Amino acid sequence: MKKIITAILSLLMFSACSTGVKDRLYIFDAGADSTFTVIGHQETGDGIIWITDTSDVHTPPVFQLMGHWDLSGYSHIKVVLVSGNATENINATFRMEGSGAKTEEGSLNTKISVRAGDTLEWLIPIAPSPEQPEILGSLKGLRATPFSIDGVTSTIDPTQVTKILISFDKWLKGTKLGLREVLAVQGKAVPTPSWFALSQRDFFPFIDQYGQFIHKDWPGKTKSDEDLRADLQKELDEMASIPASDDRSRYGGWLKGKKQEATGNFQVQKVDGKWWMVDPDGHLFWSNGVVRVTPSSAVTIIDDRENYFSSLPEAGSPYTAFYTTRDEFLYTYYRSWGVKTFDFSAANIRKKYGEGWRTAYRNMTFKRLKHWGMNTISAGSAKEIYREDRVPYCDRIELKTARIDGAPDRLNVIRDPFHLDFSKQFAEQLRDRKEELASTWCYGYFVDNKLVWGADHDLGRWVLKSSADQPAKKVFVSDLQHKYGVITALNVAWKSTYDSWEELLTSRAEPSEASLNDCADFSASLIDQYFKSVAEVMQQVAPGKLYLGCRYVTVNARVLEIAARYCDVLTFDLFWDSLSDFKLPQGVDKPVLIGEFHFGALDRGLFHPGLNQKGNQDERALAYEKYMYSALLNPFVVGTAWHQFSDQATTGRFDGENFQDGLTDVCDRVYPETIAKVREIGSKLYQIRTGHL
């Protein structure tokens, strides 16, 4: 039975002196002699209080401070967190509770991701509360709302704070998060947006006919259909005035680079100490791509949220078609839920391009990519676009065979590669793409996505907790029989009490600590079988297509060492500021793709900046430039893919994601600051890569 980790501290600090507020107020300092007691699991050391996730069950660890603080003289809370994880990021939550600004009880809530091994100084704005906090209860299905300020939502009275809680999402047993200090600090005042004063009646609806936020204005906001048409002509004129680069092959490779063997397919090769892709005609190729090229990026759920929208099409309108247009990649989620949706992005494209909007948008997309110097359409894009065979593309396939049922349901772990249907079903998934397999424009596939690997022993441990009919478990028990011979020998090594091998096979109990070395050995065998099986099917069914791996977010060195034996390319989704320090483990020398990255800001009407926030569009553009330079100068990296082509819906997609992560907005209008840098980098892509600027 897992313990809930709760540290309750009795602090001697109370409200700041009413006659004068200090520039900072220490709420908690792990290195100080504060009096505190701990209930549950915790460790101390090096001026850090550690909270640890001690089991697989779905109860999050919590660290709790009790007291009474008047924070009215402060603008931010500073929290210093330390990750005790070697490979996995930690999604941390900060929450303050106390009296409400307009209600009896209030709270302030926010989240952040702490990178593995990092120390993070987290500056949290003490956000204002809406005049009518009940509006917050009416907002659902949004990752961030109009009342989120830098990801913080508050209904608390800052003079009456009584509790502070720090927790993290359940992820992996053994996850450790350290707390060094919590303090209130003075800084730039947090502004209160005008709509915080609105009543429910005046706030709703808050989304206009174009899918934009009603209660805010910004440069480039669409206010009429004529704005859309004028913007189209303006963009076409700009393209005509700045010609695309003339040193590119038909695939977007480099005509002036060292010619390699033309194999008729994309390949990877090391040239002059740097990894490259090579296009089918033998030209050096660096993949400058973008994810989710689709007219339907801003599909959003309408059911039970009709009051959000000021103007949805009525029966008889040609725009009722956009209740049924769909994003192919995500459609299965909406279909399984049986919800009604509206496709704001495609509806706006129809208004912009007219009746032949699908063809016109496709053609405009190809013009843009060429003009911007982008040469790859990456995963999750519309088949009607990428199958035109005018720009190289890659896509993602997720395996559907039996999972390892002893793994926590919330974790996306590898499918059981020992299952008899594993290779057969993957081969069928590939054969369903016969048009792509025959195309020289398709350079390869990601197989699976953002898998969780855990510690070296976790996969083996989860296999032991699986049912007796799990194929991988049968293999594991067979391996153990071969190693130990008799069950008594295993019991001695594991400090266990199994009566027979059959009891071990049927047991779903947590294995002993002494078993973990064997679990680690089997984890390695399982991982090897997984990558080996996928690679063999790729070679048999999709010869000439690159096996691009599974898009890692966090991963340990052993997984990469095994994957490198079988994958043509190792792919990572890295939402960092720079790749200058990125490198592979010692002894691993493979080309690397960046499957996703982006930056976002909150100055263009959306409520969530995505996974790497910048202050405004100018900072966003500069961040793009820095990231791309670092990628092009990294000898391992053979390409990147921006996530994504167009913004997500202001009111969120199926899971609430509503990121400002597009190169274009919901109205198909480019973000000029970012696109200027995209075009600048794209025009000298190969000169930067080779150092011949």
N, C-alpha and C positions, 0 to 999 in steps of 0.2 A: 504494500500500500504506500503510495507516494506521499511524502510530507509536503504540505504547502510551505514554501519558504517565506517566513515573515519575520523581519527584524523590527522590534518595537523599541524605539529609543525614547527615553524620558530626558528631554533637553531642558537646559536652564536658560534657553534663549526665548525671549518673547518679543513683543512688538518694538519697533524702533522708537526711540525717544520722540515724543510729540513736539519738542522744541527745536529739533533739527535732525534730519535724516542723514546718516552716514552714507558714504558712497557705495558701501557694500554691507550686507548683513549675512554673516555666516549662519546657515541653518544646520548644516552638518559638515563635520570634518573628521574623516576616518583617522587622522593622525593626532587628533586632540584627545584630551582626557574626558570626553563627554560620557556621562553615565547612560548606559543602555543595556537592555537585555535582549536576548535573541530567542525566538521560538522557531524551531525547525533548523534546517541545515545552513550553516554559514561558516566561513573561514576568514581569518584576518592575516595580514602580512604586508609589509612594505607600505604601510599607510593606506591600505585598501581593505574594504569589506567586500568579500566575494559571496555572491549567491549562486547556487549551483542547481542545475536541473538533474534530479536524481533518479528519474524513471521515465518510461515511455508513455505513461498515462497522461490524459489531456487536462492537466491542471497546471496553469502557469505559475512560475515562481514569482513571489512578490516581496518587495522590501518596503517597509512602512515606517514613516516618521510621524510621530504624534507631537502636537504642541499647539501654540497659538501665535500666529504671526500677522502683523500689520505690514503688508507689502505695498501699500498705496504710494509710497515715495520712490518706488523702484519700477523700472521699465522691463527688466528681464530676469529670468532665473538662469543661473549658470550651473550646469551639472557636468561633472567630470566623470566619464565612464571609461572603463578599461575592459577590452575583450580578452577573455581567457581562452578563446578558441584559436586553434592553429589554422583551420581551413574554412569553417563555415561562418558567414556573417550572422549577426544577432539583431533581430528586430526588437528594439526597446520601446517601451511606453512610459511616458511621464504623466502623472495625474495629480492634481491638487483638488482637495475637497474642503468645503466649509459652507458658510452661509451664502445664499445666492444674491446676486445683484438685484434681481427682481423677483426672486422666489425664495422659499424657505431654505432650500438646499441648492448648492451650486457646485460646479466643477470646472476644471480646466484640463484639457486633454490634448496630447500630441504624440507622435511616433517618430522614430528615426532608425536608420540601419547603421549598425556599428561594424565596420569591416574587421575581418579576422586579424587579431594581433594588434589592433590599433588602440591608442588612447584618444578619446574624443572629448573636446570641450564643446558642450552642447548649449547654445544660447537660445533660450526659449522666451519669446515675447509674452509678457503678461497682457494678453489680448483683452480688449473691451468686450462687454456683453451686449447682445441686442436688447433693445428696449422691450421687446416682447419675446422672451426666450422660448415660448411655446412654438415659435416658428421653426426652431431647430427640430422639434419632434415631428414636424410635417415634411421634413426633407429626408428622403430615403433613396438608396441606390446611387449615392455619390461618394466617391472616395474622399473628396473635399468639397465643402459647400461655400456659398458666398460669404458665410460668416467665419470662414477659416482665414486666419492671418498667419502667413508663413507656416501653414499646417496646424495652427493652434485654434481650437474652438473653446470658448469660455462662457460660462454663466455665473462665475464666482464673484463675490464681493472681495476684492483684494485686501480689505482691512480685517477680514474674518476667516483667514485660512487656518484650518485645524489639522489637516492631514496631507501628507505627501507620499505618494506611492510610486515606486519604480519597479517595473516588471519587464519580462520579455516573453515573446511568443514561444510556445512549446515547439521544439524543433528536434534536438537530438539529446539523448541521455548523456550527461557529462558536460553539457554547455555551461560555461562560467561567465558571469558578468560581474565586473568589479565596480564599486562605487568609491570614489576618492573624496568628493566634496559636493555640497549643494549650497549655493549662496544666491542671494538677491543682489542685483547690481543696477546701478544707474546707467543710462545710456540715452540714445535717441528715442524720443517719445514715440509710442506706438499710436499711429493715427486711427481715428474712428471713421470708417467710411460712412457716407451719407445714408445708405440703405439700412444701417443698424438702427436708425431711428424710426423706420417704417412700421406701420401696423401690419397685421396679417393681410388685411383687406387691400392695403396699398402695395404690399410686397408681391403678392400673387396676382397674376402670373409674372414670372421673372425671366422667361425665355421668349424671344421675339420670333417672327415668322422665318428667320434665317437660322435659328438655333443658337443665337447669341444672347448674352446676358443683357437684360433690359436696363438695369439701373446704373450702368456705367458707360462712359464714352472713352474712346481711345483712337489713336491714329490708325486708319485703315478699316474702321468699323463700317460694315455694309448697312446702308439705310434705304436702299431702293434697288430694284432690278437694274436700273440704269447704271448704278455704281458698278455692278458686276460686268456689264457689257463694256463700260468705259475702261475698267481695269484690264479686261482681256485685250483691248486694242493697245493700251499702254504697254502691257507686257510684250506683245508681239513687236511693237515698235522698238523696245529695248533690245530684244533678241536680234532684230535686223541691224541695229547699230553696233552690236558687239558680236562679231562672228565667232563660231565655235572653233576650237583648235583644229588645225589641219594636219597634225602629225599622228592621227589615230587610224588604226586598221578598222576593218568593218566590224570587228568585235569590240573595239575600244582599246586594243593593244597599242604598243608604241612602235610606230613605223621606223623611227630613227634608232631604236635600240638594237642590241646584238641579236641577230636572227638565230633562232633555235630550230630544232627539227620540227617540221610540220607533221603532226600525227593524225590530224582530222578530229581531234578531241582536245579539250583542255587538259593540261598536265601541270605538275609542280616540279620545279627544278631550282637548284642553287647555282647562282651566277655571281661571280666576283664576291663571294662571301655573304651574299644576301639571298634569301628565299624569294622566289617569284612564282607566279602562275605564268603559263605560256598558252596563248590562244591557239585554236586549231590550225591556224596558218603559220605558226611558229614565231609569233611576235610576243615579246615580253608583255605581261599583262598584270596590272595591279588593280584589284577589285574595289572600285569606289562605288559602293552600293547604297540602297535604301530599302527598308523593310516595308511591307504592307502597302504596295502600290495598288490602290483600289479606289473606285469612286464612292465606296460605301464605308468610309472610315468612321462616320458619325451616326451610326445606327444607335438608337436609344429606346429604352422601354417606355411605353406610354401608359400601360395598365396601372391603375390606382395612382396615377400622377398627372392626369389630364389637366389639373389646375395649374401645373407649372407653365403651360404653353399658351401663348396669346393667340395663336392662329394656326390651327391644324386643318388640313384640307377636308372639306365636306363632300358628301356623296355627289358624284357627277363631275367633280373637278379632275382634270388630267393628273393632278398631283396626288390623287388617292393611290396611284401606282406605287408610291414610295412607302406605303404601308407594307408592301410585299417585296420590294427590292431587298437584296440581302448581301451581306458580306459572306462570301462562300466559306472563308476560313473559320468564322465564328458562328455560322448559322446553326450548327448542331446544338449549341448551348441554348439559343433562343427557342429552337424547335422542341427540345426536350422539356423546356419549362412551359411551353404553350402560351407564351406572352405576345401581346400586340406591340409592335415597334413602329417607329418612323425613321426614315433614312434622310436626315437633314442634309448631309453632304451631297448625296446624289440629286436630291431635289434642287439644291442650289446650282449644281452643275447643269441641270436641265434648264433652269432660268437663265443661266449664263450662255449656254451654247445652242439652245433651241431644240427642236424636235429630234434632230440627229445627234443628240448629245453623247451617246455612247461612243460612236465613231469619232466625233470631234474631240472628246476628252482623251481617247486613246492616242490620237495623233498629237494632241497638245502635250501629253505626257512624254512621248518620244522626243518631241522638239525640246522640251525642257531638259530632259536628261542629257541629251547631246549638248545643248547650250551650256549646261552646268558642268560638263565634264564628268558626269556620272555614267558608269558603264555596266552596272549590275542591278537587276531587280531581284531582291532577296525574299526570304520566306514570308508566307502568309499573304501573297499578292494575288490579284485577280487573274485567273487563267485566261480570260478574254483579252488581257493585256499581254502577259508574258509569252503566251503561246503564239503571238504574232511573229516571233523569231526576228525581232529587230534590235533587241538588247539582250546580252547574256543574262542567264538567270539561274538561281538555285532555289530549292524548296525544302520543306521539312516534312518528315514522315514520322508519325508516332506509332509505336508498336502496340498491338492490341491483344497479345496473348496473355496467358495467366500471370498474375502478379505474385509476388512473394507474400503470402497472406499473413505471415507473422510480423511484417513491417507495419508501423503505425499507418493508419489509413490516410492521414494528412500528408504523408511524405510521398513524393514522386520518385520511387526507386526503380531500378531496372526490372524488366520482366524476366521471368524464369527462363534462362537460356537452355536448360536441360529439358524443358517441356518438348514433347514430340512435335507439337505444331509450331514451335518458335520459328524455325527457318521457313517452313511451308507457308505460314501466313504472311511473313514479311515478303517472300517471293511474290505472293499474290498481290500484295499492296504495290509492289514495284510494277508488276505486269499491268496493273490498272492504269499505269502512266505510260503506255507504249508510245504515245505520240511524243512525249518528252524524251524517252529513252532513245528515240530515233533522231532527235534533233541535236545538231552540233552546238546550238546556243545554250543548251542545258549543261551546266558544268558539274553539277553534283547535288548531293542530298545530305542534310542533317538528319540523323536518325535518333529520335527522342529529343527531349528538351529539358534543360535545367534539372538534370537528375541529382538526387541527393545520395551521397556516398557514405557520409558519416565517418566515424573513426575506422581504423584498419580492420577492426573486428566486428563492426556493426552488421554488415550484410550476413556474415556467418551466424551471428547471434540471432538475427531475425529469422533466418532459415530454421534454426533449432526451435524457435517458437511457433513455427508453422505446423499445419496439419500433417498427418502421416502420409497423405497422398500427394504432398508437394514433391514434384520430381527432384528438385534441388536437395531436399532433405533426404530423400532416399540415397542420392549420390553421396551426401555428406556422411550419413551413417555408415554406408558401405566403405568409404575411405577410412573412417574411424575403426571399423572392424579389421580392416587390413593393417592398420597401424598398431592397434593394441591387442588384437587377437581375441582376448576374452574381456567381458564387461568388467570384471574385477580389476583388471589393469587400468582401464579407463577411470574407474571409480577412485583408484589411488591417485592418479594424475589430476583428476578434476575435483577431488574431495567431494564426490557425489555418492549416491546410494541407489543407483538403478539396479533393478533385479535382472534385467535382460536387455539385449539390443532392441527388442520389440518395445519395451517400456520407453527407452530413449526415443524411438521413432514416434511413438504416440504422445509423448510428453509435450506440453506447450508451455511449460514453466520457464521462468527466466533462468538461463544457465549460470553456473557458478563463475566467480571471478577467475578461478583456476583454469577454466575452459577457454579463456579468451585468446590464448596463443593459437590453439587449434581453430578457433573461429576466424582469426586473422588469416591463417593459411588457407582456409576454405574460401574466405572472401576473395582472396587473390585468384583462386581457381575459378570462382564464379564470374568475376570480372573478365578474366581471360576468355572464358567460354562465351561470354556475351559479345565482346568485341570481335572475337574470331568468327563467331557464327554470322554476325552481321556482315563482316567483310567478305566472307565466302559467298554469301548470297549476292552481295553487290557485284562481285567478280563474275558470278554465273549469269545473273539476270540483267545487270546493268554495266557490262564491260565498257570501259572508257569514261565512266562517270566517277567523279571523285567522292570518296567517303569522307565527309566533312566532320565526323564526330557527332557529339550530342549537345553542343553549346553549353559549356560549363559556366556557372556563376561562381561557385566555390568548389574546390576539388583538392585532394591531397596528391602528393608527389607519386605515390605508388600507382594510383589510377592512371595518371598521365604516362608513367613509364610503360604500363601495360597497353594503354590505348595507342601509344606511339608505334607499337609493333604492327598494328592493323589499320589504323586510320591514315588516309593520305594527308589530311589537314586536321589540326586541333583547333576547335572553335570555342571562343570565350565570349560571354556577354559581360562587358566591363564598363560600367557607368562611372568611370574615374575621370579625373581632370587631365591626366596625362598617362601615356604608356612608356614614358622615358625609363622607368624603373622596371618595366615588365620583362621577365625572363622565364625560361622554362627550367625545370629541375636539372641539376648536373647530370650530364649524359644523355639528355633528351634533346635531339636536334631535328625539329619538324617545322614545317610552315604553319603559321597561325592566322586564322581569320577572326575578326571581331564581329560577332553575329549581331550585336545590338549595342548602341550607345546613344545618348542624347543629352541635351540640356534644355531647360525651360525656365520661364519667368512668368510673373503674375501681372504684367502690365498690358495685356491684350485681352482681358475679359474672361479668361479661364480661371478656375479656382485651384488647380493643382499644377505645380511646375514639372511634375515627373520625378525622375530618380536622381537628378543632379540639378539643383536650383541655382539660378543666377539672378542678379538683381534686376535686370532689364534686358531688352532685346540687344542692345549694344554689347553688354557683357556676354550674352549668349553667343553672339557672333564671334567674339574674341575667344571664347572658350572652345568653340568649334575649330577655329584656326589652330589653337594650341594643341588640341587633341590630334588633329589630322597631321600636323607636322611631326608630332611624337610617334605616330603610327608609321608614317612614311620613312622615318629615320631609324625605326627599329628593324634590325635585320631579319627577325623571325616573321614579322607581320606582312602578309600578302594581300590584305584587304580589310575594309571596314564596311559596316552597314548601319546607317542612321536609322533609328527607330523613332518615328515612322514617317511616311510620305505626307500625310495630312493629320491634323489634330483629331483627337478623340472627341466625342460628343461632350458638350458643356455639361450635360446632365448624366454623363457616364455611359459606358457600354454595359454588357451583361453583368460584369463583376464590379461595377462602380468606377472603374478607371476613367478619369476625365483629365488626361494630361495635356498640357501645352507642349506637345512634342513633335509637331509637324513642321515640314518645310513650307506647307501651305495651311491656311486656316479652314474652318468649316465651310467657308464660302469660296474655296478654291483660289484664294488670293495669297500670293507669296508673302513671306516675311522678308522684307527687303534687306534688312541688316544681315540676317543669316545667309540669304541667297547670294549676297554680294561676296561673302567669304567662301561659300560653296563654289561659286563660279571662279573665284580667284585661285583657290586650291586646285580645282579641277583642271584649269587651263595649264598649270605647270606641274601636274601630278608626277610625271616621270622625271622631270628635272629635279624636283625635290628628292625623289627616291634615290636618284643616282648622284646627287650633289653637284649637278651641273647647272645651277641657277645663273 
